[in-house]
């Protein structure tokens, strides 16, 4: 099973929202967020025999990016 999560910074915290599942979590740092994503997905699905793979899609802004 593949769980897809959208990751973004809302100005105060890093947030993750399930793209196909009703899952939401956040963290102060990316490391904290990724730990919270694993916990939220495990809690959402509970005990399952099927292995779970988590994919994240992250939207980042690059300030002053110049084309070469």
N, C-alpha and C positions, 0 to 999 in steps of 0.2 A: 504494500500500500504506500502510495506517495502522498504526503501532505505538503501543500504549497502555502508558504507564508510570505506576505508582503511586509517588508521591514522599512521603517522610515523614522526620521527624527522630527518630532512635533514642536521643537523649539525648547522643550524642557526635558524630555525623556525619549529614549529609543522605544518604539512601539512595533508590535507584530500583530498582523491580522490575517486570519485564515482566508485564503482565496476561494476555497470550496467548502470549508467547514466553519462552523460558528465558534471560532477560537480567537481570543484576544489576550495579549499580555504586554508588559512593558518592563523596562529596566533603566537604571541610571547610566549604565555602560553597556557596550555591546556584549562583553563577556557575561554580564548579569542577564541581559536580554536573552542570549542564546541558552543559558541554563534555564531560564523561565519558559522559553519555548518548549524545551524538552519536557519539562514538568507539566505544562499545560496540555500538550499533545497526549502524554501518557495518561493524564487525568481524564481527558475527553474520551479517549477510546477504551480505557480500562484494560482488562486482561484480554489479549488477542493473540491467537496463534500465528497470525500473519505478521512478518517483520514490517516495521514502519520506517520509511525513509523521509526525512524532512528536507525540503528544498526551500531556499529563501531567495526572494527577489528584492533587491535593495535599490532604492532611488537615492542617488547622491548628486549633489551639485558641486561642480568644480569651479571655484572662483577664479576669475582672470585667465580662463583657459584660452589659448591662442592657437589657431590653426597653423600648421607648419607649411 
